[in-house]
Amino acid sequence: MGSTGDKIKGKANEAVGKIKQGVGEATDNPRLKGEGRVQETKGKAQQLKGEVKDALKRGIDQA
């Protein structure tokens, strides 16, 4: 997957994770809150992966 795809999937996972956390908080469901935190973290990692790919590509293109 390209860097843009990683960033898009990351944003989506981060958003869904935040929603899950909110629903878990509202319904007093610790499992759902935990799942949301994990998914949000996964999304942030995917976005970082996309940014690293971009940086590497810029570095290779300049070489």
PyMOL commands that set and color helices and strands:
alter all, ss='L'
color gray80, all
select helices_A, chain A and resi 3-26+30-62
alter helices_A, ss='H'
color red, helices_A
deselect
rebuild
show_as cartoon
